[in-house]
Amino acid sequence: MRSMSIIKIFRIGAIFTILMCANSIKQTAYSFQSGVLNAIWICEQSQTKPDTYVAFRGRFSLPRSGDVKFHLLGATWFNAWLDEAFFAEGPARFHQDFPEYQVESVALAAGEHILAVIVHYEGVSTRILDDIKPFLACRIVTGNGEQLPIQWRCSSMDGYKPSVRRINPQLGWIEWCDTRKISEGWKAVNFDDSSWPNPVSVDPGVGKPQPLSTASTQSFYHTLQPAAKGPLAEVFGYEMDDIPARFFLRDLVCDRLPAQGVWRRYDLGRVRLGRPRFVLDLPPGAVVEFAYSESLSHGRVAPYITLSAGPSCNLDHYVARGGVQTFFPLTPKGGRFLEVHILADTSRLRFIKEEYVERGYYDLPHGSFQCNDALLNQIWDVGVETFRACAEDALIDNPTRERGQWTGDVAGVGMDIAAVGYSDIRLCRRALLQSAQCARDDGLIAGLCPGGEAYLATYAAQWVSACLHYRELTGNDEFLKTLFPYAERNLAAFEKYVTDDGLVDGLGWVFIDWGYRRNEGPADMAYNLHFITALRDMVRWCDLLGKTDDAAKYRTMQNKIEHVAEKWFDENLSQGKKGWQQIGYHSAVLGLRAGFFKGQKERDGIDYIKKHILRCFPNDPDAPRLGAPRMNNPRLITPYFAHYAFPLLIEHGEMDFVLQQYRTSWGWALRQGSATWIEVFDTRWSQCHQWSGCPTWQLSRYVLGLHTRYDLGDRHFVLSLFPGDLRHAEGSVPLPGEKGVIKIQWQKKDDGVHYDLQTPTTIYLSLDERLGEGKKTLRVDREFRHVFKNLR
């Protein structure tokens, strides 16, 4: 497959502000009918069944050529075409009280135009959106602010058979469509829609709409070439017996059965979120099915999604109208491999165009990394590509299984990869804000939202630290002011579970890591250590906002939990080095990060962590494997928790150990044929998780040496370099929120590490104590060069 021209869906974002009063955090409901946007639907919303498709044609006239802005919002999924050209898709996920409309801008000629929109009302809650009433809202505004009138017509799209199969319990429906029942050419300007009824005005019951606070997603077009192809024949049951089984069990050789059609298989290069767009010449009634999978099963695409916690069906089904026709599913689905099956008379079947339209937020990265180790370079690249695959209107868990926005994915690895790869990290801000907007009634920040809300106590604690980290990366003090009331309510929810034994269970799901085993006793110590970090950061938060009394309150709670942790660590370490086995890998890492150990205990802790890692798979090929979520074992490590463990090791002089771990463990994943990172070190899990990509941000930060610290001042960076066993490295670090990158290169020579930094704008550079040589902060206008001696 080769990438063709990239057509970007027009990216216009506006700053999203929340107006809050002292007694209320959530905004009051605000009807679209008040003039902000007008919501329409084909009928009374209560009469609409789940999995319904409705077509809208909006005719408008432009008096003169110029730029036009389209404000679009719909539920729960829509595709839009402007004068027959694919134009936009959405909506960007939102909580019902806080909708955000997309602003798409385009230059148009004077005259009549048609905006054609298909709205798919799913009628079920998914990981993307909760079930909200069906509607479409659109406003068209000219460059001088004039709002253009739109003449709407609508029609039910009866060719779509409703509620055939869910993709899986986390997502919506597959598409099952007889295109013979859909009006041909309905998107065209000259289509006669006089028989179509006018839509009715509706109230979707959502809050006051605001412009989208990020850019819009983009469409990336890829030309496809089949990796394999051949004849096919049916072998299993009736059409509806078991749809994915029927697809997977077809005979793709036909050495004993007569062929009934053809199949083609495509490798998309890596897991992607998107949909095929094929132009085919077919006889009437031909069946076209597209199926997607993250990996091949017995050499072919199996349209099942692992770990779905229920039935899955990752395919779409169409019946051809006849003649030359474009097949373009409406809803994107995830996978690396695409397989098309066509049941038709092969003498009347012709492929005209085969392409794939990928949905994503980010194009190629602004940041970069190269060193003398080709494997590490590949590992950095795969981390960015995995991150890109998991970025659409949100940073998502996985593009195939659920597309869910988990707070822990953003608060941990996601924000750091975003910051070393791109100047725009607004998806992270929006995620932290939506986690707050979706807080539980007791104030606990959501761990998954805005669809399929779930509440993880650990993620709610990590959210506090993530808000402070976002300020470090952007210098955005207003963000902290906006979110402070949410932070207060969040910690008030925790406070009810603080006892003399520490923070006890009961608040919500305590997720530390896959494979984690909780310690005995009333308090889960790893959970308590996450909470201690949150309390320390909340004290910082209060100090920044000048809230002295609040800071004192949280400091008192912090001291209480810290006393419990100190006592627990002391009791375990009274057994000597054996006590580290009782403490366990996760609590050891979090305890060392929190500074609970000094001197020999600190050195023993670092030694224990290294030995634990080396006893686990992939380092030890005979060690237990994490084959499923419930396979907990004390001899397990995950790529996720390396986000916490490896910076600790690096900063304690173990960069060589960490680099070797990248080569061993992430190198093992590459040898399995993965082009994106798997969820854990086992191929039976999902094949695309950006939370497994911590080597990318760690190589950029520690090997290039530049750490973004806008909390210390605008364009402020800390230089903290750990070259390890590498001989040279070079790369670029994006300037947050603006164009341009800082370029870095260094090389080891006999007299030390020769470091060269070039910046397009003035920055301020603080050298860490290993490098400072008595200097504090340096102003760098264009270039910084220095030779660091005796540095590893």
C-alpha positions in Angstrom: 0.0 0.0 0.0 1.2 3.5 -0.8 -0.1 6.6 0.8 -1.8 9.0 -1.7 -2.5 12.6 -1.4 -3.7 13.5 2.1 -6.9 15.5 2.1 -7.4 17.2 5.4 -10.8 17.9 6.7 -10.7 21.6 7.4 -9.3 22.1 10.9 -10.8 25.1 12.7 -10.8 25.0 16.4 -11.8 27.6 18.9 -11.0 28.0 22.6 -13.5 26.2 24.7 -14.4 28.0 28.0 -16.7 26.9 30.8 -18.7 29.4 32.8 -19.3 28.2 36.3 -21.1 29.7 39.2 -20.1 29.2 42.8 -22.9 26.8 43.6 -23.0 24.7 40.4 -20.4 23.0 38.2 -22.7 21.7 35.4 -24.2 24.1 33.0 -28.0 24.3 32.6 -29.6 22.7 29.6 -29.8 25.0 26.6 -32.0 24.3 23.6 -30.7 24.5 20.1 -34.0 26.2 19.3 -32.8 29.4 21.0 -31.0 30.4 17.8 -27.5 29.1 18.4 -28.2 26.1 16.1 -31.5 24.7 14.9 -31.9 21.0 15.5 -34.0 18.9 13.1 -35.1 15.3 12.6 -37.4 13.4 10.2 -40.1 12.8 12.8 -40.8 13.0 16.5 -37.7 11.5 18.2 -39.7 9.1 20.3 -40.8 7.4 17.1 -37.3 6.6 16.0 -36.0 3.1 16.6 -32.3 2.2 17.2 -30.0 1.8 14.3 -31.9 4.2 12.0 -30.4 6.0 9.1 -31.8 9.3 7.8 -30.6 11.3 4.8 -30.8 15.2 4.8 -30.4 17.5 1.8 -29.7 21.1 2.7 -30.0 23.5 -0.2 -28.4 27.0 0.2 -27.4 29.8 -2.2 -24.2 31.8 -1.9 -24.6 35.4 -3.3 -20.9 35.8 -3.9 -17.8 33.6 -3.8 -15.9 33.4 -0.6 -15.1 31.5 2.6 -18.0 29.7 4.3 -18.1 28.1 7.7 -20.3 25.1 8.5 -21.2 24.6 12.2 -22.2 20.9 12.4 -23.5 18.7 15.2 -25.5 15.5 15.2 -26.2 12.3 17.1 -24.8 9.8 17.1 -22.8 9.6 13.9 -23.0 11.6 10.7 -21.3 11.8 7.3 -21.6 15.0 5.2 -21.0 15.7 1.5 -20.7 19.2 0.0 -21.7 19.2 -3.6 -21.2 15.4 -3.7 -17.6 15.6 -2.3 -17.0 13.9 1.1 -16.8 16.8 3.5 -17.0 16.0 7.2 -17.9 13.3 9.7 -18.7 13.5 13.4 -19.7 14.4 16.0 -16.7 14.8 18.3 -17.7 12.9 21.4 -19.3 15.0 24.2 -21.2 14.7 27.4 -24.8 15.5 27.0 -24.6 18.7 29.0 -21.5 19.9 27.1 -21.9 19.5 23.3 -19.3 20.8 20.9 -20.1 21.6 17.3 -17.5 21.2 14.5 -16.5 24.3 12.5 -15.6 23.3 9.0 -14.4 26.0 6.6 -14.3 26.0 2.8 -14.1 28.4 -0.1 -17.1 28.2 -2.3 -18.2 29.8 -5.6 -21.3 31.9 -5.8 -24.5 30.0 -6.6 -26.5 27.1 -5.4 -25.0 24.3 -3.3 -26.1 21.1 -1.6 -25.0 19.8 1.8 -26.0 16.2 2.0 -25.8 14.4 5.3 -26.5 10.9 6.5 -27.2 10.7 10.3 -27.0 7.3 11.9 -29.0 7.2 15.2 -27.5 4.2 17.0 -29.9 4.2 19.9 -27.5 2.5 22.2 -24.7 3.7 24.5 -21.2 3.1 23.3 -17.7 3.9 24.5 -17.9 7.0 22.3 -21.3 8.5 23.2 -24.1 7.7 25.5 -27.5 7.2 23.9 -28.9 10.7 23.2 -31.9 11.8 21.2 -31.5 11.8 17.4 -31.0 15.1 15.7 -29.0 17.1 13.1 -28.0 20.7 13.6 -26.3 22.9 11.1 -25.6 26.6 10.6 -23.8 28.1 7.5 -22.1 31.4 8.0 -20.3 33.5 5.4 -17.1 35.3 5.9 -18.8 38.6 6.8 -20.9 36.8 9.5 -24.1 36.4 7.5 -26.1 33.3 8.3 -27.4 31.7 5.2 -30.9 30.1 5.1 -31.0 26.4 4.4 -33.9 24.6 2.7 -33.9 21.1 4.3 -35.5 17.9 2.9 -35.1 14.5 4.5 -35.8 10.8 3.8 -35.6 7.6 5.7 -32.9 5.3 4.3 -34.8 2.1 4.3 -32.1 0.2 2.5 -30.4 -0.2 5.9 -31.7 -3.2 7.8 -31.8 -2.2 11.5 -30.3 -4.0 14.5 -28.7 -6.9 12.6 -25.6 -7.2 14.8 -23.6 -5.0 17.1 -19.9 -4.6 16.3 -19.4 -5.6 19.9 -20.9 -4.6 23.3 -18.6 -1.5 23.3 -19.6 -0.1 19.9 -22.6 0.4 17.7 -24.0 -1.6 14.8 -22.6 -3.1 11.6 -24.0 -1.8 8.3 -26.3 -4.1 6.5 -27.6 -2.3 3.5 -29.4 -3.1 0.2 -28.4 -0.2 -1.9 -31.1 -0.9 -4.4 -33.5 0.7 -1.9 -31.6 4.0 -1.7 -32.2 6.7 -4.2 -29.4 6.9 -6.7 -27.6 10.3 -6.9 -29.3 11.7 -3.9 -26.2 13.8 -2.9 -26.2 15.7 -6.3 -27.2 19.3 -6.6 -29.7 18.5 -9.4 -31.3 15.6 -7.6 -35.1 16.0 -7.5 -36.0 15.9 -3.8 -39.5 17.4 -4.1 -41.1 14.2 -2.9 -38.9 14.2 0.3 -40.7 15.6 3.3 -39.5 18.6 5.3 -37.9 17.8 8.7 -39.4 18.8 12.0 -37.7 20.9 14.6 -36.7 19.0 17.7 -35.1 19.6 21.1 -32.2 17.1 21.6 -32.1 17.9 25.3 -28.5 18.7 25.4 -26.6 21.7 26.9 -25.5 24.9 25.3 -23.3 24.1 22.3 -19.8 25.4 22.1 -17.3 25.3 19.2 -15.0 22.3 19.3 -12.0 23.1 21.5 -9.6 21.0 19.3 -9.0 20.8 15.6 -11.3 18.6 13.6 -10.2 15.1 12.6 -8.5 14.6 9.3 -9.1 12.1 6.4 -6.0 10.4 5.0 -6.5 8.6 1.7 -4.5 5.5 0.9 -4.5 3.6 -2.5 -4.8 -0.1 -2.0 -3.1 -3.0 -3.7 -4.3 -6.6 -2.8 -1.7 -8.7 -1.0 -3.7 -11.8 -2.0 -6.8 -12.8 -3.9 -8.8 -15.7 -5.3 -12.2 -17.3 -5.8 -14.6 -18.0 -3.0 -17.6 -20.3 -2.2 -20.2 -20.4 0.6 -19.9 -23.3 3.0 -21.8 -22.3 6.2 -25.5 -21.8 6.9 -28.1 -19.2 6.1 -27.1 -15.6 5.6 -28.1 -14.6 9.1 -27.1 -17.7 11.0 -23.8 -16.5 12.3 -22.6 -13.6 10.1 -18.9 -13.4 11.1 -18.6 -17.2 11.1 -20.1 -17.4 7.6 -17.5 -14.9 6.4 -14.6 -16.6 8.0 -15.6 -20.1 7.0 -15.9 -19.4 3.3 -13.8 -21.6 1.0 -11.1 -19.3 -0.4 -9.5 -22.0 -2.6 -12.4 -23.6 -4.4 -10.5 -26.8 -5.3 -13.5 -28.9 -4.6 -16.4 -26.4 -4.9 -17.5 -24.2 -7.8 -16.6 -20.5 -7.3 -19.4 -18.2 -6.3 -17.4 -15.0 -6.3 -14.0 -13.5 -5.5 -12.1 -12.2 -2.5 -9.2 -9.8 -2.0 -7.0 -9.2 1.1 -5.2 -6.0 1.9 -2.5 -5.1 4.4 -3.0 -1.5 5.6 0.6 -1.4 7.0 -0.5 -0.9 10.6 -3.7 -0.9 12.6 -5.8 2.0 11.4 -9.3 3.4 12.1 -11.2 4.1 8.9 -13.2 2.5 6.0 -12.6 1.3 2.5 -13.9 3.2 -0.5 -14.3 0.9 -3.5 -15.6 1.7 -6.9 -17.0 -1.5 -8.4 -18.9 -2.5 -11.5 -21.3 -5.3 -10.4 -24.5 -7.0 -11.5 -27.6 -6.1 -9.6 -28.0 -8.1 -6.4 -24.3 -8.8 -6.0 -23.2 -9.0 -2.3 -20.2 -7.0 -1.1 -18.7 -7.6 2.4 -15.8 -5.8 4.0 -14.2 -7.4 7.1 -11.5 -6.1 9.3 -9.0 -7.5 11.8 -5.9 -6.5 13.7 -4.0 -9.6 12.8 -4.5 -12.7 10.5 -5.9 -15.9 11.9 -4.7 -18.9 10.0 -3.6 -16.5 7.2 -6.9 -14.8 6.8 -9.1 -12.0 8.2 -11.3 -13.1 11.1 -14.0 -10.5 11.7 -14.0 -11.0 15.5 -12.6 -8.6 18.1 -10.8 -10.1 21.1 -11.6 -9.2 24.7 -15.0 -7.7 23.7 -16.8 -9.3 26.7 -19.5 -10.5 24.3 -20.2 -11.3 20.6 -18.4 -9.3 18.0 -18.8 -8.8 14.2 -16.3 -6.5 12.6 -17.7 -6.3 9.0 -20.1 -4.5 6.8 -22.5 -6.0 4.2 -24.0 -4.4 1.1 -26.2 -5.5 -1.9 -25.3 -3.8 -5.1 -27.7 -1.7 -7.2 -26.0 -2.8 -10.3 -23.5 -1.1 -12.6 -20.7 1.2 -11.5 -21.1 2.0 -7.8 -19.1 3.4 -4.9 -19.1 1.3 -1.7 -18.1 3.5 1.3 -19.1 2.5 4.8 -20.3 5.3 7.0 -18.8 4.2 10.3 -15.1 3.8 10.7 -13.8 0.5 12.1 -10.4 -0.6 13.3 -8.0 -3.1 11.9 -4.7 -3.7 10.0 -6.1 -6.2 7.5 -9.0 -5.7 5.2 -10.7 -8.4 3.3 -13.4 -7.9 0.7 -15.7 -10.8 -0.4 -17.9 -10.3 -3.5 -20.6 -12.9 -4.3 -21.4 -12.4 -7.9 -21.0 -13.7 -11.4 -17.2 -13.1 -11.8 -17.6 -12.5 -15.6 -19.7 -9.4 -14.7 -17.4 -8.1 -11.9 -14.8 -5.4 -12.2 -12.7 -3.5 -9.7 -12.3 0.1 -10.7 -10.8 1.8 -7.7 -9.6 0.5 -4.3 -8.7 2.9 -1.5 -8.9 3.3 2.2 -9.9 6.5 4.0 -8.3 6.7 7.4 -9.7 8.8 10.3 -7.1 10.5 12.5 -6.2 13.7 14.3 -2.5 13.8 13.7 -0.4 13.8 10.5 3.3 13.1 10.5 5.0 14.1 13.8 6.8 17.3 14.3 9.2 15.7 16.8 11.9 13.1 15.7 14.5 10.9 17.1 17.6 9.1 15.6 20.6 7.5 17.2 23.3 5.0 16.3 21.0 2.0 17.3 18.6 1.2 14.4 16.3 -0.9 16.7 15.8 2.0 19.1 15.0 4.3 16.1 12.3 1.8 15.0 10.9 1.6 18.5 10.5 5.4 18.6 8.8 5.4 15.3 6.4 2.6 16.2 5.4 4.5 19.4 4.4 7.5 17.3 2.5 5.5 14.8 0.6 3.7 17.5 -0.2 7.0 19.1 -1.4 8.3 15.7 -3.6 5.2 15.3 -5.2 5.9 18.7 -5.9 9.6 18.1 -9.1 10.7 16.5 -11.5 13.1 18.2 -9.9 11.8 21.4 -7.0 9.8 22.6 -8.5 6.3 22.6 -7.7 3.0 24.1 -7.8 1.0 20.9 -9.2 1.8 17.5 -10.8 -1.7 17.0 -12.1 -3.0 20.3 -13.7 0.1 21.8 -12.4 3.5 20.8 -12.9 4.5 24.5 -11.3 7.6 26.1 -9.8 6.3 29.3 -8.4 8.9 31.7 -5.4 6.7 32.6 -4.4 6.5 28.9 -4.3 10.3 28.6 -2.9 11.0 32.1 -0.1 8.6 31.7 1.7 7.8 28.5 -0.6 9.6 26.0 0.2 13.1 27.1 3.9 12.6 27.1 4.0 11.0 23.6 1.8 13.8 22.4 4.2 16.4 23.7 7.3 14.9 22.2 5.6 14.3 18.9 3.4 17.3 18.3 3.0 21.0 19.2 -0.8 20.5 19.6 -1.8 18.5 22.7 -5.4 19.9 22.9 -6.8 16.4 22.8 -5.2 15.9 26.3 -6.8 19.1 27.6 -10.2 18.1 26.3 -9.9 14.6 27.8 -9.0 16.0 31.2 -11.9 18.4 31.0 -14.4 15.8 29.9 -13.3 13.5 32.7 -14.3 16.3 35.0 -17.6 17.0 33.2 -18.5 13.3 33.6 -17.7 13.1 37.3 -19.9 10.9 39.4 -22.5 12.5 41.7 -20.0 12.3 44.6 -17.4 14.2 42.6 -15.2 11.3 41.6 -13.6 12.0 38.2 -14.6 9.6 35.4 -12.1 7.0 34.4 -13.8 6.4 31.1 -16.0 8.9 29.3 -18.1 10.5 27.8 -19.6 7.2 26.5 -19.9 4.1 28.7 -18.8 6.0 31.8 -16.7 4.0 34.3 -15.1 5.2 37.5 -11.6 4.1 38.5 -10.3 5.4 41.8 -6.7 5.2 40.6 -7.4 7.1 37.4 -9.2 9.8 39.4 -6.1 10.2 41.5 -3.9 10.3 38.4 -6.1 12.9 36.9 -5.0 15.4 39.6 -1.3 14.9 38.7 -2.1 15.0 35.0 -3.7 18.5 35.3 -0.4 19.7 36.9 1.6 18.0 34.2 -0.5 19.6 31.5 0.5 23.0 33.0 4.2 21.9 32.9 3.8 21.2 29.2 1.8 24.3 28.2 2.0 26.9 31.0 -1.8 27.1 31.0 -2.7 28.5 34.4 -6.3 29.3 33.4 -6.8 25.5 32.9 -6.0 24.9 36.5 -8.3 27.7 37.6 -11.1 26.2 35.6 -10.7 22.7 36.9 -10.0 23.4 40.5 -13.6 23.0 41.7 -13.7 19.6 40.0 -10.4 18.7 41.8 -11.9 19.7 45.1 -15.0 17.5 44.7 -12.8 14.7 43.4 -10.7 14.6 46.5 -13.8 15.0 48.7 -14.9 11.7 47.3 -11.6 10.1 48.4 -11.7 11.7 51.8 -14.7 9.5 52.9 -12.4 6.4 52.5 -9.4 7.8 54.4 -9.0 5.8 57.7 -6.3 5.3 60.2 -5.3 2.3 58.1 -4.9 4.5 55.0 -7.1 4.8 52.0 -9.4 1.8 52.0 -11.3 0.2 49.1 -14.8 1.0 48.1 -14.6 4.2 46.1 -14.3 2.6 42.7 -12.2 0.2 40.5 -8.6 0.2 41.7 -6.6 -0.5 38.6 -2.9 -0.6 39.1 -1.7 -2.7 36.2 -2.7 -5.9 34.4 -1.2 -8.8 36.3 -1.0 -6.8 39.6 -1.5 -8.7 42.9 -2.8 -6.6 45.8 -1.0 -6.8 49.1 -2.8 -8.2 52.1 -4.3 -5.8 54.7 -7.0 -3.2 54.7 -5.2 -0.8 52.4 -3.9 -1.5 48.9 -0.5 0.2 49.1 0.0 0.9 45.4 -3.4 2.6 45.4 -2.4 4.6 48.4 0.9 5.7 46.8 -1.0 7.0 43.7 -3.2 8.9 46.2 -0.2 10.4 48.0 1.1 11.7 44.7 -2.3 13.2 44.0 -2.4 14.9 47.4 1.1 16.3 46.9 0.1 17.7 43.5 -3.2 19.1 45.0 -1.1 21.0 47.5 1.0 22.4 44.7 -2.2 23.3 42.9 -3.6 25.1 45.9 -0.3 27.0 46.4 -0.3 28.1 42.7 -3.8 29.6 43.1 -3.0 31.1 46.5 -5.5 28.9 48.4 -3.5 28.6 51.6 -6.2 27.1 53.8 -7.0 24.4 51.2 -3.3 23.6 50.8 -3.1 23.0 54.6 -6.1 20.7 54.5 -4.7 18.5 51.8 -1.2 18.5 53.4 -2.8 17.2 56.6 -4.4 14.3 54.7 -1.1 13.7 52.8 0.8 13.4 56.0 -1.7 10.9 57.4 -1.5 8.6 54.4 2.3 9.0 54.2 2.6 7.9 57.8 0.6 4.7 57.0 2.9 4.0 54.0 6.1 4.6 55.9 4.9 2.2 58.6 4.0 -0.4 56.0 7.3 -0.2 54.3 9.3 -0.3 57.6 7.4 -3.4 58.7 8.2 -5.2 55.4 11.8 -4.1 55.2 12.4 -5.2 58.8 12.8 -8.6 57.1 15.8 -7.4 55.2 16.0 -7.7 51.4 13.3 -10.4 51.5 10.9 -7.6 52.4 11.0 -6.3 48.9 9.2 -9.4 47.7 6.4 -8.6 50.1 6.3 -5.0 48.9 6.2 -6.1 45.3 7.2 -4.5 42.0 4.4 -2.0 41.7 4.6 -0.6 45.3 8.4 -0.6 45.1 8.3 1.5 42.0 5.7 3.9 43.3 7.3 4.1 46.7 10.7 4.9 45.3 9.2 7.6 43.0 7.5 9.1 46.0 10.9 9.3 47.9 10.1 6.8 50.7 13.5 5.2 50.6 17.0 6.7 51.1 20.5 5.5 51.2 21.0 1.7 51.1 17.2 1.0 51.1 17.0 3.1 47.9 19.8 1.2 46.3 18.3 -2.1 47.4 15.0 -1.0 45.9 16.5 -0.2 42.5 18.3 -3.5 42.5 15.1 -5.4 43.4 13.2 -3.7 40.5 15.8 -4.7 38.0 15.9 -8.3 39.2 12.1 -8.5 39.1 12.1 -7.2 35.5 14.7 -9.7 34.4 12.7 -12.6 35.9 9.7 -11.7 33.8 8.7 -12.4 30.2 10.0 -11.4 27.6 13.4 -11.3 29.5 12.9 -14.8 30.7 11.2 -16.8 27.9 10.1 -19.4 30.4 8.4 -16.9 32.7 4.6 -16.9 33.0 2.7 -15.1 30.2 -0.1 -12.6 30.7 -2.4 -14.4 28.3 -5.7 -12.9 29.6 -6.7 -10.1 32.1 -7.3 -12.5 35.0 -3.9 -14.2 34.7 -2.3 -12.4 37.7 1.1 -13.5 38.7 4.0 -11.9 40.7 6.3 -12.5 37.8 4.8 -10.2 35.2 5.7 -6.8 33.7 3.7 -4.7 31.2 4.7 -1.9 28.8 2.2 0.3 30.6 3.8 0.3 34.0 7.3 1.0 32.4 5.9 4.5 32.1 6.4 4.8 35.8 9.3 2.4 36.4 11.8 3.4 33.7 12.2 7.1 34.5 12.9 6.1 38.1 15.7 3.7 36.9 17.1 6.2 34.4 17.3 8.9 37.0 19.1 6.5 39.3 21.9 5.9 36.8 20.4 2.8 35.0 20.0 4.1 31.5 22.0 1.2 30.0 19.5 -1.2 31.7 16.5 0.7 30.4 17.9 0.8 26.8 18.5 -2.9 26.9 14.9 -3.4 28.1 13.7 -1.5 25.0 15.7 -3.7 22.8 14.7 -6.9 24.6 11.0 -6.4 25.4 9.8 -4.0 22.7 12.2 -5.7 20.3 10.3 -9.0 21.1 7.0 -7.3 20.2 8.4 -6.2 16.8 9.6 -9.7 16.1 6.0 -10.8 16.4 5.2 -8.8 13.3 3.5 -5.9 15.1 3.5 -2.5 13.4 1.8 -1.0 16.4 2.3 -1.8 20.1 0.3 -4.6 21.6 -1.5 -4.0 24.9 0.7 -6.3 26.9 3.7 -8.6 26.2 1.4 -11.2 24.8 -0.1 -11.3 21.3 -3.5 -12.6 22.4 -4.5 -9.0 23.5 -5.3 -6.0 21.3 -2.7 -5.2 18.7 -2.7 -1.4 19.0 -2.4 0.5 22.3 -0.6 3.8 22.6 -0.2 3.3 26.4 2.5 0.7 25.5 4.7 3.3 23.8 6.6 4.9 26.7 10.0 4.3 25.0 9.1 7.1 22.6 8.7 9.9 25.1 11.5 8.6 27.3 14.0 8.5 24.4 13.0 12.0 23.4 13.2 13.4 26.9 16.2 11.6 28.4 18.4 10.7 25.4 17.9 14.1 23.7 17.9 15.6 27.1 15.3 18.3 26.8 12.3 18.4 29.2 9.5 20.9 28.7 8.8 22.9 31.9 6.5 25.8 31.0 5.4 25.9 34.6 8.8 27.5 35.3 8.2 30.2 32.7 7.3 30.7 29.1 9.5 28.6 26.7 11.4 27.2 29.7 13.1 23.8 29.4 15.3 21.7 31.7 18.3 20.0 30.2 18.8 16.6 31.8 20.8 14.3 29.5 21.3 10.5 29.9 23.2 9.2 26.9 23.7 5.7 28.3 25.6 3.3 26.0 24.7 5.3 22.8 27.4 7.0 20.8 25.3 9.8 19.3 21.8 10.9 18.9 19.8 13.7 17.2 16.2 14.8 16.9 13.7 17.5 17.4 11.4 18.6 20.2 8.2 20.6 19.3 7.6 24.0 20.7 4.3 23.7 22.6 1.4 25.4 20.9 3.4 27.0 18.1 5.2 26.2 14.9 8.8 25.2 15.0 11.0 22.6 16.7 14.1 22.7 18.7 16.8 20.6 17.0 19.3 18.7 19.1 22.3 16.6 18.3 25.1 15.2 20.4 28.1 12.9 20.0 30.5 11.2 22.3 34.1 12.1 21.9 37.3 11.5 24.0 36.8 14.7 25.9 33.0 14.2 26.6 29.6 14.6 25.1 29.5 17.4 22.5 26.0 18.8 22.7 24.4 21.2 20.2 20.9 22.7 20.5 19.4 25.0 17.9 16.1 26.9 18.5 14.1 29.0 16.1 13.0 31.3 19.0 14.4 32.4 22.3 14.1 29.8 25.0 15.3 29.5 28.6 17.4 26.6 29.6 18.0 25.2 33.1 20.7 22.6 33.5 20.1 19.8 36.0 22.6 19.4 38.9 24.5 16.7 37.0 25.2 19.3 34.2 24.8 22.7 35.8 28.4 23.4 36.8 27.2 26.2 39.0 24.9 27.8 36.3 21.2 28.4 36.9 19.1 29.5 33.9 20.5 30.3 30.5 18.9 32.4 27.8 19.3 30.7 24.4 18.5 32.9 21.4 19.7 30.6 18.6 22.2 28.0 19.6 23.6 26.3 22.8 26.8 24.3 22.5 28.6 22.6 25.3 30.9 19.7 26.1 29.7 17.7 29.1 32.5 15.6 30.7 32.2 12.3 32.5 28.5 11.9 31.6 26.6 8.7 31.2 
